[in-house]
């Protein structure tokens, strides 16, 4: 209890502790929630950075390989216009046109195709293999248009090797500017799969390479059936083309899975590359951490709230017990009225207030007449019942909240009446006599009118601290005068008790 007394009043309240015990866990939950959101943001930032890095690496690798093929095709077109090439033998011409490009690891075929769609020079065979390519889309494009430059066609199955290829071609012009055929180089689609499979994408991740017209060149993983499929007009692809590069979260039209897409155009080529991660996998590690942290925080909050409630209950119980002890220390155990200690505290405060404000304070000292007879004739148990009855009568005689009735010893009682003059005190005394006259103790055969009391009253303001002595002297006069009556000390006296006899008024 000394520790509690040193605490501020607000912290001594059990409600304050319970409130703190609830608010603290709420604060912990809010802070934990903010931390979890920050962790989630970090997870997304890492995923986006990873996507950008992968895009950059893959885009550079593809651009470099396409550049190698394009350089080879340019060399073929340039060397065909040289007179030495036309005069060279087939073997030498093959070396002049293709140099060592045919030995590139992922290169499919390098061909020179004439205006009729027939192979005239084959980097992989001497004599050239037979085949007609006049119906191919890339052949028709160059035949119908000039200045196309490098053309990337739709993925096809090679008529020479049976493998899936991505064709790259350039137009060959005759000296008069007419169509003279094409230089064709192909890149195996297996190159893309080998490039992509080294990248860990997770269960729902994917890498896609598209032509700008929406044709899917390759999808990894499990994209064999997706080769050549057009996604033109779909929301995701339209955004790829419109924005050129960037990132967003969208739902795949292929399988309905929500993914985070990072995309870019491959150099200056009509190729669109994207790397996609399933959003569920982006947040998978975060969810594991979030569930773990949330479980721990909730458990701690539950413990904190429980301990706070228990502490609050214990503090409330101790506060109530302390208040009860304090109440009992100022309560008469027999009658339930205030005891002498309660009276002395209240009398001191009331006297100081009366002296400060000048308002009249009255005091009645009440004593049961011949009380010893009840104990001697009926026993102490009946004497106690008489005292309880007197206490009840006195308590019913006053009605104001500020009035106080106390038992100050044996059969003696006091009534402290703030803001009450002598006339008011005498009215209360009359009420006390009237109620006591109706007091009876049936179990002892004590009839109404048997029990009587003598009362001494005193009123004043400037010398309020002397009221008890004056009222007690008035009580003595009431006893001397024959009991069962009231004697009132003068309303004010300028000299202290004991300096000279006091005049008493009989009522």
Order of alpha helices (4+ residues) and beta strands (2+ residues): alpha-alpha-alpha-alpha-beta-beta-alpha-beta-beta-beta-beta-alpha-beta-beta-alpha-beta-beta-beta-alpha-alpha-alpha-beta-alpha-alpha-beta-beta-alpha-beta-alpha-beta-beta
